[in-house]
Amino acid sequence: MSSIEDYISKYKKTGDRKWFALIYEQTMPRIYRYFYFKTMQKELSEDLTSEVFLRVYINLKNTSLDGKAFISWIYRIAHNLLVDHFRKENKAGQPAREFSDNTRVSDEEVLKQESSYLKKELDLQRPELLSAIDTLTGLQKDVIMLRFVEDMDYTAIAGIFGKNRGTIRGIVFRAVEKIRKEMNRSDG
């Protein structure tokens, strides 16, 4: 089975759309899930995902990315696109909301389908988990989702948010501790 690095390399060398299609097939579900997790809106998530891949298609040949750098780059595009979307929405007179802090985790299936860590370590079957995750800041939710749902490493996450690896590790540690405290509080 070929890797994303192979697909990127072959696409850059040949320009053949079949390689881009394979890149798309391998990464699109992750990007869609990111948008859905943040917006809980199917159509908006589809539109934003399409826009990300349009930008990737236009710019990929001009980059020197390997697989890990590509994943960070594509999430950075998604993150920036989402920030721009909510800024435009707020300027257009839509009800004001900050995308980072007011996102509720309401779709358990988004979490359940991918995260062995959340299942094993935090007992995903407990209903208190989603409530506990909702107490996190927007950045903590994003980092937890990327680390444990998308299984990204700290370096890749750091690249997405323009922070250093140690900062991301600290955010994850504090978020997991906060989740555990919230879940223990609901037990007692």
C-alpha positions as CSV (number, residue, x, y, z in Angstrom):
1,M,0.0,0.0,0.0
2,S,1.4,3.4,-1.0
3,S,1.8,6.2,1.4
4,I,0.7,9.8,1.2
5,E,4.4,10.7,0.5
6,D,4.4,8.5,-2.5
7,Y,1.2,10.1,-3.8
8,I,2.5,13.6,-3.3
9,S,5.8,12.7,-5.0
10,K,4.1,11.1,-8.0
11,Y,1.7,14.0,-8.3
12,K,4.4,16.6,-8.3
13,K,6.5,14.7,-10.9
14,T,3.7,13.8,-13.3
15,G,0.9,16.2,-12.6
16,D,-1.5,13.3,-13.1
17,R,-4.8,13.9,-11.4
18,K,-5.1,10.2,-10.4
19,W,-2.3,10.9,-7.8
20,F,-4.2,13.9,-6.5
21,A,-7.3,11.8,-6.3
22,L,-5.5,9.3,-4.0
23,I,-4.2,12.2,-1.8
24,Y,-7.8,13.4,-1.6
25,E,-9.2,10.0,-0.8
26,Q,-6.7,9.5,2.0
27,T,-7.0,12.9,3.6
28,M,-10.5,14.2,2.9
29,P,-12.3,12.3,5.7
30,R,-9.9,13.7,8.3
31,I,-10.4,17.3,7.1
32,Y,-14.2,16.9,6.8
33,R,-14.3,15.5,10.4
34,Y,-12.2,18.5,11.6
35,F,-14.8,20.9,10.1
36,Y,-17.7,18.9,11.3
37,F,-16.3,18.7,14.8
38,K,-16.0,22.5,14.8
39,T,-19.3,23.4,13.1
40,M,-21.7,20.5,13.5
41,Q,-23.1,21.5,10.1
42,K,-22.9,18.9,7.3
43,E,-23.2,21.2,4.4
44,L,-20.8,23.9,5.7
45,S,-18.3,21.1,6.5
46,E,-18.6,19.8,2.9
47,D,-18.2,23.3,1.5
48,L,-15.1,24.1,3.6
49,T,-13.6,20.8,2.8
50,S,-14.0,21.4,-0.9
51,E,-12.4,24.8,-0.5
52,V,-9.4,23.3,1.3
53,F,-8.8,20.8,-1.4
54,L,-9.1,23.4,-4.1
55,R,-6.4,25.4,-2.4
56,V,-4.3,22.3,-2.0
57,Y,-4.7,21.4,-5.7
58,I,-3.7,24.9,-6.8
59,N,-0.6,25.1,-4.5
60,L,0.7,21.5,-3.9
61,K,3.0,21.4,-6.9
62,N,4.8,24.5,-5.6
63,T,5.6,23.1,-2.2
64,S,8.4,20.9,-0.9
65,L,6.3,18.9,1.6
66,D,6.7,15.4,2.8
67,G,3.8,13.4,4.3
68,K,3.9,14.8,7.9
69,A,4.5,18.4,6.7
70,F,1.7,18.0,4.2
71,I,-0.7,16.9,6.9
72,S,0.2,19.9,9.1
73,W,0.0,22.2,6.0
74,I,-3.5,21.0,5.0
75,Y,-4.8,21.3,8.6
76,R,-3.3,24.8,8.8
77,I,-5.2,25.7,5.6
78,A,-8.4,24.2,7.2
79,H,-7.9,26.1,10.4
80,N,-7.3,29.4,8.7
81,L,-10.3,28.9,6.4
82,L,-12.5,28.2,9.4
83,V,-11.3,31.3,11.2
84,D,-12.0,33.4,8.0
85,H,-15.4,31.8,7.7
86,F,-16.4,32.8,11.2
87,R,-15.0,36.3,10.8
88,K,-17.0,36.8,7.7
89,E,-20.1,35.4,9.3
90,N,-19.8,37.8,12.2
91,K,-19.3,40.8,9.9
92,A,-22.3,39.8,7.9
93,G,-24.5,40.3,10.9
94,Q,-24.9,36.7,11.8
95,P,-25.2,35.9,15.5
96,A,-21.8,36.5,17.0
97,R,-19.9,33.5,18.1
98,E,-16.3,32.6,18.5
99,F,-15.6,29.4,16.8
100,S,-13.0,28.3,19.3
101,D,-14.8,28.4,22.6
102,N,-18.4,27.9,21.8
103,T,-18.2,24.7,19.8
104,R,-20.0,21.9,21.6
105,V,-19.1,18.3,21.2
106,S,-22.5,16.9,20.4
107,D,-21.8,14.2,17.9
108,E,-20.4,11.2,19.8
109,E,-19.9,9.3,16.5
110,V,-17.2,11.7,15.4
111,L,-15.2,10.8,18.4
112,K,-16.1,7.1,18.8
113,Q,-15.1,6.0,15.3
114,E,-11.4,6.9,15.5
115,S,-10.1,7.3,19.0
116,S,-8.7,4.3,20.8
117,Y,-7.1,6.5,23.4
118,L,-10.4,8.1,24.3
119,K,-12.0,4.7,24.5
120,K,-9.3,3.1,26.6
121,E,-8.0,5.9,28.8
122,L,-11.0,8.0,29.3
123,D,-13.8,5.4,28.9
124,L,-15.6,6.8,25.9
125,Q,-18.7,4.9,26.8
126,R,-19.3,7.2,29.8
127,P,-21.7,10.0,28.9
128,E,-19.7,12.3,31.1
129,L,-16.9,12.4,28.6
130,L,-18.6,14.6,26.1
131,S,-19.7,17.0,28.9
132,A,-16.1,17.0,30.2
133,I,-14.7,17.8,26.8
134,D,-17.2,20.7,26.5
135,T,-15.5,22.4,29.5
136,L,-12.2,22.7,27.6
137,T,-11.2,25.9,25.8
138,G,-11.4,26.0,22.0
139,L,-7.7,25.4,21.6
140,Q,-7.7,22.5,24.0
141,K,-10.7,20.9,22.1
142,D,-8.8,21.3,18.8
143,V,-5.6,19.8,20.1
144,I,-7.4,16.9,21.8
145,M,-9.3,16.2,18.6
146,L,-6.1,16.3,16.5
147,R,-4.0,14.3,19.0
148,F,-6.5,11.6,20.0
149,V,-9.2,11.4,17.3
150,E,-6.9,12.1,14.3
151,D,-3.8,10.5,16.0
152,M,-1.5,13.3,15.0
153,D,1.9,13.7,16.7
154,Y,2.8,16.8,18.7
155,T,5.1,18.2,16.1
156,A,2.4,18.1,13.4
157,I,-0.1,19.8,15.8
158,A,2.4,22.4,16.7
159,G,2.9,23.2,13.0
160,I,-0.9,23.7,12.5
161,F,-1.2,26.3,15.4
162,G,2.3,27.9,15.0
163,K,3.3,26.8,18.5
164,N,6.2,24.8,19.7
165,R,6.0,21.1,20.5
166,G,6.4,21.6,24.3
167,T,3.5,24.0,24.3
168,I,1.2,21.5,22.6
169,R,2.3,18.7,25.0
170,G,1.4,21.0,27.9
171,I,-2.0,21.9,26.4
172,V,-2.8,18.2,25.9
173,F,-1.6,17.4,29.5
174,R,-3.8,20.1,31.0
175,A,-6.8,19.2,28.8
176,V,-6.6,15.5,29.8
177,E,-6.3,16.4,33.5
178,K,-9.3,18.7,33.2
179,I,-11.3,16.0,31.5
180,R,-10.4,13.5,34.2
181,K,-11.3,16.0,37.0
182,E,-14.6,16.7,35.4
183,M,-15.4,13.0,35.0
184,N,-14.4,12.3,38.6
185,R,-16.6,15.1,39.8
186,S,-19.6,13.6,38.0
187,D,-18.8,10.2,39.7
188,G,-18.9,11.7,43.1
